[in-house]
Amino acid sequence: MSALAAGTGVDAAALPLVHEALPADEVVIGKPTTAVHALATLGEVEVGVWEMTPGTASDVEVDEVFVVLSGHARIEFVEPALPAIEVDRGSVVRLAAGQRTVWTVTETLRKIYIA
């Protein structure tokens, strides 16, 4: 599926996604995979769907706001050190470029991101 045309819609919770293994240097525990599908670009901002299967992985974030559609995860903020958060359906989170995080997904997490 390609990006959405103006005046069209999609069920983001049911959108088929193609998963790929994460780079070995990002995997902390398990064999998590991720998938991403860009839905639209608005100026320099991308809107899309992202999903991660159970496991633990490290990441360096971009400026982003996301809304969790399904699943559950714990996000630990390594740098800067901040309290960890638990996210599940309905959670809205703001991430900043350069934050170093560790994601522990216990139930496949699917989110809509704006970055």
C-alpha angles and dihedrals in degrees: 000000000000130000118302118267118224111276095026133102143196137200098249092191092058099035110130111240132192112227127212131189116259119245109274092240090061097049115095101168132006128351105291120178129199137206132191134189121185111219102183145346115222108189102308094337122100124207119195152132122269128184136185128189122221117298139078125277139166123231144177108224135225125211101287146150117201140182119209113231097182144345135043136265144161116225117202118197108218099172118050090023108237133156114282118250133211116221132192140148110336097016115139116202135182118210127186128219112267098020110141111221142174116215120203108190115194097171120027105277122217122183142171108231133198111196 
